[in-house]
Amino acid sequence: MSQSTWMIYGATGVMGTLIAEESVRRGHRPLLVGRSTGRLAFLGECLGLPWKTIGLDEPDLLEDAISNVAVVLNAAGPFVATAPPLVQACLSAGAHYLDIANEIPVLQYLFAQGETARKQKVALIGGIGFGVVASSSLVKYVADLLPGATRLEFAVKADNRQSSQGALKSTLEVLAGGGYVYRNGRLTRVRLGRGMRRLRFPGGVLDLLPVPSGDLEAAYRTTRIPNITAFIPFQKAAALLLPLAQMGLSLRPIRRWLEAGIDARQSRERNSQSDGEKTSYAWARVEDQNHQAVEAWLEMGEGYNFTAASSVRAVERVLANSPSGALTPAQAFGADFILEIEGVRRLLNPPHLTFAFQE
């Protein structure tokens, strides 16, 4: 591609940089956009990509830049703050919007704009990075194999080399919102830290915590199964402190103090990565009223590299097919989209593995 047909907002963050590098590897020349002129200039020079300094508080400049591209990929968290201004600019400019969010309010916001997006013939697709794209693809796969399923449980275990500011700040947003599950087709509040289970992974048995992540909302939007619980591995002892943590995170001064600590930590760790091969997993199980069940697993690589690969491929799909409306990744691209990513393997009811919940 000789011209910038799409934009990465938040390009100088950990995830934005990896997406930019992957895009160049696949022959793209996205426009890099963010707030830091120095870091944008450095990244643009290193990758040979155009860049612009634009803040989210500059709607006229933002809309003008977006009017010259077909797709905007938002890699700047926390997405509950960054998604609304970018979505509105995309709707005004007639550009598709994608992000790597994993927050329930963000996906709900996108679906609330769905009718407007359909009229504008643009797509709003949240969660195209690790987590949502993996879980929504897997839950669609098992749900399609068991029509009429009434219960869905799934877990995502990320194995990452590093962390990012956006991801950590988004985690604070998720915890501050409290616990949720889907029951009888309704998003239902539960006590954060309650309902822990155990699941045997390839590396051993892990404790799992129900979490109110964007995966949960995407799974319901994708399958419409009425009873859904999303899990992540979590230390059982730490789970006991989550109600107190939620109370503290609801106080803005504490949230700001923690976010400042994240910024300082990220500055120290920006160039550090852990060695060794990384393997991430996703698991999903559906069951119907007759207690028939189907379960499947995804085996994946390192989470951040996965996000870079899935994000660029999602942009390619949108550029090629121009979907419209608010969609989950599985709705937009299908259950097999994830298999296009290098190193991903899907296992259906593996007989040689004893993956099962441990009470």
C-alpha positions as CSV (number, residue, x, y, z in Angstrom):
1,M,0.0,0.0,0.0
2,S,1.5,3.3,-1.0
3,Q,-1.0,5.5,0.8
4,S,-2.2,5.5,4.4
5,T,-5.6,3.8,4.1
6,W,-5.9,3.4,7.9
7,M,-4.7,5.0,11.1
8,I,-3.4,3.7,14.4
9,Y,-4.4,5.9,17.3
10,G,-2.1,5.4,20.3
11,A,0.7,4.3,18.1
12,T,3.5,4.9,20.5
13,G,2.2,2.7,23.3
14,V,3.5,-0.8,23.8
15,M,0.6,-2.4,21.8
16,G,0.4,0.4,19.2
17,T,4.1,0.0,18.4
18,L,3.8,-3.7,18.0
19,I,0.8,-3.2,15.7
20,A,2.7,-0.6,13.6
21,E,5.6,-3.0,13.3
22,E,3.3,-5.9,12.2
23,S,1.6,-3.7,9.7
24,V,4.9,-2.8,8.0
25,R,5.8,-6.5,8.0
26,R,2.6,-7.2,6.1
27,G,3.1,-4.3,3.6
28,H,0.9,-1.6,5.1
29,R,1.7,2.1,5.7
30,P,-0.7,3.3,8.4
31,L,-0.8,6.8,9.7
32,L,0.6,6.9,13.2
33,V,-1.4,9.3,15.5
34,G,-1.1,10.1,19.2
35,R,-0.2,12.9,21.6
36,S,3.6,12.6,21.9
37,T,5.3,14.5,19.0
38,G,8.8,13.2,20.0
39,R,7.8,9.6,20.2
40,L,5.7,9.7,17.1
41,A,8.5,11.3,15.1
42,F,11.0,8.6,16.3
43,L,8.6,5.7,15.6
44,G,7.7,7.2,12.2
45,E,11.3,7.6,11.2
46,C,12.2,4.0,12.4
47,L,9.4,2.4,10.4
48,G,9.2,4.8,7.5
49,L,5.6,5.8,8.3
50,P,3.7,9.1,8.3
51,W,2.6,10.5,11.6
52,K,0.5,13.3,13.1
53,T,0.2,14.7,16.7
54,I,-3.5,15.0,17.6
55,G,-5.1,14.8,21.0
56,L,-8.6,13.5,21.7
57,D,-9.5,17.0,22.9
58,E,-9.0,18.3,19.4
59,P,-12.2,17.0,17.6
60,D,-11.8,19.2,14.5
61,L,-8.2,18.0,13.8
62,L,-9.2,14.4,14.7
63,E,-12.1,14.4,12.3
64,D,-10.1,16.0,9.5
65,A,-7.4,13.3,9.8
66,I,-9.9,10.5,10.0
67,S,-11.7,11.8,6.9
68,N,-8.6,10.8,4.9
69,V,-8.5,7.2,6.0
70,A,-10.9,4.2,5.7
71,V,-10.2,2.6,9.1
72,V,-9.2,3.8,12.5
73,L,-7.6,1.3,14.9
74,N,-7.7,2.5,18.5
75,A,-4.8,1.1,20.6
76,A,-4.9,3.7,23.4
77,G,-6.4,2.6,26.7
78,P,-8.3,3.0,28.9
79,F,-10.8,2.6,26.1
80,V,-13.7,3.8,28.2
81,A,-12.1,7.2,27.8
82,T,-10.6,7.0,24.3
83,A,-13.4,5.1,22.4
84,P,-16.2,7.7,22.5
85,P,-14.4,10.7,20.9
86,L,-12.8,8.4,18.2
87,V,-16.1,6.7,17.5
88,Q,-17.9,10.0,17.0
89,A,-15.2,11.3,14.8
90,C,-15.4,8.0,12.7
91,L,-19.1,8.3,12.4
92,S,-18.8,11.9,11.3
93,A,-16.1,11.1,8.8
94,G,-17.5,7.9,7.5
95,A,-14.6,5.7,8.6
96,H,-14.6,2.2,10.2
97,Y,-13.7,2.0,13.9
98,L,-11.8,-0.9,15.5
99,D,-10.2,-1.3,18.9
100,I,-8.4,-3.8,21.2
101,A,-10.6,-3.0,24.2
102,N,-11.7,-5.6,26.7
103,E,-14.1,-3.5,28.8
104,I,-17.9,-4.1,29.0
105,P,-18.9,-0.4,28.9
106,V,-16.9,0.1,25.7
107,L,-18.5,-2.8,23.9
108,Q,-21.9,-1.6,25.1
109,Y,-21.2,1.8,23.9
110,L,-20.3,0.5,20.4
111,F,-23.5,-1.5,20.2
112,A,-25.5,1.5,21.3
113,Q,-24.1,3.3,18.2
114,G,-24.9,0.3,15.9
115,E,-27.9,1.7,14.1
116,T,-26.1,4.9,13.3
117,A,-23.1,2.9,12.0
118,R,-25.3,0.9,9.8
119,K,-26.8,4.0,8.3
120,Q,-23.3,5.4,7.8
121,K,-22.2,2.1,6.2
122,V,-19.3,1.8,8.6
123,A,-18.3,-0.9,11.1
124,L,-17.7,-0.6,14.9
125,I,-15.7,-3.6,16.0
126,G,-14.4,-3.8,19.5
127,G,-11.9,-6.3,21.0
128,I,-9.9,-7.3,18.0
129,G,-6.9,-8.0,20.2
130,F,-6.1,-11.0,22.5
131,G,-8.8,-11.9,24.8
132,V,-12.0,-10.9,23.0
133,V,-11.1,-12.0,19.5
134,A,-9.9,-15.4,20.9
135,S,-12.9,-15.9,23.2
136,S,-15.6,-14.7,20.8
137,S,-14.2,-16.9,18.0
138,L,-14.1,-20.0,20.3
139,V,-17.5,-19.5,21.9
140,K,-19.1,-19.1,18.5
141,Y,-17.4,-22.3,17.4
142,V,-18.8,-24.4,20.3
143,A,-22.2,-22.6,20.2
144,D,-22.6,-23.4,16.5
145,L,-21.9,-27.1,17.3
146,L,-24.7,-27.2,20.0
147,P,-27.7,-25.1,18.9
148,G,-30.0,-24.4,21.8
149,A,-27.2,-24.3,24.4
150,T,-28.3,-22.6,27.6
151,R,-25.1,-22.4,29.5
152,L,-21.6,-21.1,28.5
153,E,-18.4,-21.0,30.5
154,F,-15.1,-19.9,29.1
155,A,-11.7,-18.9,30.3
156,V,-8.7,-17.0,28.8
157,K,-5.2,-17.4,30.0
158,A,-2.8,-14.9,28.6
159,D,1.0,-15.5,28.5
160,N,2.7,-12.1,27.9
161,R,6.3,-10.9,27.7
162,Q,5.4,-7.5,29.1
163,S,2.6,-5.3,30.2
164,S,1.2,-2.0,28.8
165,Q,-0.1,1.2,30.4
166,G,-3.4,0.9,28.5
167,A,-4.0,-2.7,29.6
168,L,-3.2,-2.1,33.2
169,K,-5.4,1.0,33.4
170,S,-8.2,-0.9,31.6
171,T,-7.9,-3.5,34.3
172,L,-8.4,-0.9,37.0
173,E,-11.6,0.2,35.2
174,V,-12.8,-3.4,35.1
175,L,-12.2,-4.0,38.8
176,A,-13.8,-0.7,39.8
177,G,-17.0,-1.7,38.0
178,G,-17.5,-4.8,40.2
179,G,-18.4,-8.4,39.2
180,Y,-20.9,-9.4,36.5
181,V,-22.2,-12.5,34.8
182,Y,-25.0,-13.2,32.3
183,R,-28.0,-14.9,33.9
184,N,-31.3,-15.5,32.0
185,G,-30.1,-13.1,29.2
186,R,-29.4,-10.2,31.6
187,L,-26.1,-8.8,32.7
188,T,-26.3,-9.5,36.5
189,R,-24.1,-8.0,39.2
190,V,-22.3,-10.5,41.5
191,R,-19.8,-9.9,44.3
192,L,-16.3,-9.5,42.8
193,G,-14.2,-12.4,43.9
194,R,-17.1,-14.9,44.4
195,G,-17.6,-18.0,42.3
196,M,-14.0,-19.2,41.9
197,R,-13.5,-22.6,40.2
198,R,-10.5,-24.7,39.2
199,L,-9.6,-25.8,35.7
200,R,-6.9,-28.2,34.5
201,F,-4.7,-26.4,31.9
202,P,-1.8,-28.1,30.1
203,G,0.6,-26.8,32.7
204,G,-1.5,-27.8,35.7
205,V,-4.6,-27.0,37.6
206,L,-5.3,-23.2,38.1
207,D,-7.8,-21.3,40.1
208,L,-10.2,-19.2,38.0
209,L,-12.0,-16.1,38.9
210,P,-15.2,-14.8,37.2
211,V,-14.4,-11.5,35.7
212,P,-16.6,-8.6,34.2
213,S,-14.4,-8.3,31.1
214,G,-15.4,-7.3,27.6
215,D,-15.1,-11.0,26.7
216,L,-18.3,-11.6,28.7
217,E,-20.3,-9.0,26.7
218,A,-18.9,-10.1,23.4
219,A,-19.7,-13.7,24.2
220,Y,-23.4,-12.8,24.8
221,R,-23.6,-10.6,21.7
222,T,-22.1,-13.4,19.6
223,T,-24.1,-16.4,20.9
224,R,-27.1,-15.0,22.8
225,I,-26.7,-17.9,25.2
226,P,-28.6,-16.7,28.3
227,N,-26.2,-17.9,31.1
228,I,-22.6,-17.0,30.6
229,T,-19.6,-16.8,33.0
230,A,-16.1,-15.6,31.9
231,F,-13.1,-16.6,33.9
232,I,-9.4,-15.8,34.1
233,P,-6.6,-17.4,36.2
234,F,-6.3,-15.7,39.6
235,Q,-4.7,-16.4,42.9
236,K,-7.4,-17.5,45.4
237,A,-5.9,-15.6,48.3
238,A,-5.8,-12.4,46.3
239,A,-9.4,-12.8,45.3
240,L,-10.4,-12.4,48.9
241,L,-9.1,-8.8,48.7
242,L,-11.0,-7.8,45.6
243,P,-14.1,-6.3,47.3
244,L,-11.7,-4.0,49.2
245,A,-9.8,-3.2,46.0
246,Q,-13.1,-2.4,44.3
247,M,-14.0,0.0,47.0
248,G,-10.6,1.8,46.8
249,L,-10.7,2.0,43.0
250,S,-14.1,3.7,43.1
251,L,-12.3,6.7,44.8
252,R,-10.8,8.9,42.1
253,P,-7.7,10.0,44.1
254,I,-6.7,6.4,44.6
255,R,-7.4,5.6,41.0
256,R,-5.2,8.5,39.9
257,W,-2.4,7.4,42.3
258,L,-2.5,3.9,40.9
259,E,-2.5,5.2,37.3
260,A,0.5,7.4,38.1
261,G,2.3,4.3,39.4
262,I,1.5,2.4,36.2
263,D,2.9,5.3,34.1
264,A,6.2,5.2,36.2
265,R,6.4,1.4,36.0
266,Q,5.9,1.5,32.2
267,S,8.6,4.1,31.8
268,R,11.1,1.8,33.6
269,E,10.0,-1.4,31.7
270,R,9.5,0.0,28.2
271,N,12.5,-1.8,26.8
272,S,12.4,-4.9,29.0
273,Q,11.0,-8.3,27.8
274,S,11.2,-11.7,29.4
275,D,12.8,-14.5,27.6
276,G,11.3,-17.9,26.8
277,E,8.5,-19.3,24.7
278,K,5.1,-18.1,25.6
279,T,1.8,-20.1,25.2
280,S,-1.6,-18.7,25.8
281,Y,-4.9,-20.6,26.0
282,A,-8.6,-20.2,25.7
283,W,-11.2,-22.7,26.8
284,A,-15.0,-22.8,26.2
285,R,-17.8,-25.2,27.2
286,V,-21.5,-25.1,26.3
287,E,-24.3,-27.2,27.7
288,D,-28.0,-27.5,26.8
289,Q,-31.0,-28.4,28.9
290,N,-30.4,-32.1,28.2
291,H,-26.9,-31.8,29.7
292,Q,-25.3,-32.4,26.3
293,A,-22.0,-30.5,26.2
294,V,-19.3,-29.4,23.8
295,E,-16.0,-28.0,24.8
296,A,-13.0,-26.8,22.8
297,W,-9.6,-25.2,23.4
298,L,-7.4,-22.7,21.6
299,E,-3.7,-22.9,21.9
300,M,-2.0,-19.6,21.0
301,G,1.4,-17.9,21.4
302,E,2.4,-14.8,23.3
303,G,-0.5,-12.5,23.9
304,Y,0.8,-9.2,22.7
305,N,2.2,-10.6,19.4
306,F,-1.1,-12.3,18.9
307,T,-2.9,-8.9,19.3
308,A,-0.6,-7.3,16.8
309,A,-1.3,-10.1,14.3
310,S,-5.0,-10.3,14.8
311,S,-5.4,-6.5,14.7
312,V,-3.7,-6.1,11.3
313,R,-5.6,-9.0,9.9
314,A,-8.9,-7.5,11.1
315,V,-8.1,-4.2,9.4
316,E,-7.3,-6.1,6.2
317,R,-10.7,-7.9,6.4
318,V,-12.6,-4.6,7.0
319,L,-10.8,-2.9,4.1
320,A,-11.6,-5.9,1.8
321,N,-15.3,-6.5,2.9
322,S,-16.6,-3.2,4.3
323,P,-18.9,-4.6,7.0
324,S,-21.3,-2.3,8.7
325,G,-22.9,-1.9,12.1
326,A,-21.6,-2.8,15.6
327,L,-20.1,-6.3,15.6
328,T,-18.0,-8.6,17.7
329,P,-14.9,-10.0,16.1
330,A,-16.7,-13.4,15.6
331,Q,-19.7,-11.7,14.1
332,A,-17.6,-9.7,11.7
333,F,-15.0,-12.4,10.7
334,G,-16.4,-15.8,11.7
335,A,-15.2,-18.5,14.1
336,D,-12.3,-19.6,11.9
337,F,-10.7,-16.1,11.6
338,I,-8.4,-16.8,14.6
339,L,-6.9,-19.8,12.8
340,E,-5.3,-17.5,10.2
341,I,-2.9,-16.3,12.9
342,E,0.4,-18.1,13.0
343,G,0.7,-20.7,15.8
344,V,-3.0,-20.9,16.7
345,R,-4.4,-24.4,17.1
346,R,-8.0,-25.4,18.0
347,L,-8.9,-28.6,19.8
348,L,-12.4,-30.0,20.0
349,N,-13.2,-32.3,23.0
350,P,-9.6,-33.5,23.0
351,P,-9.8,-37.2,24.2
352,H,-6.1,-37.4,25.1
353,L,-6.4,-34.4,27.5
354,T,-8.3,-34.4,30.7
355,F,-9.3,-30.7,30.7
356,A,-12.2,-30.4,33.1
357,F,-13.4,-28.3,36.0
358,Q,-12.1,-29.4,39.4
359,E,-14.5,-28.6,42.2
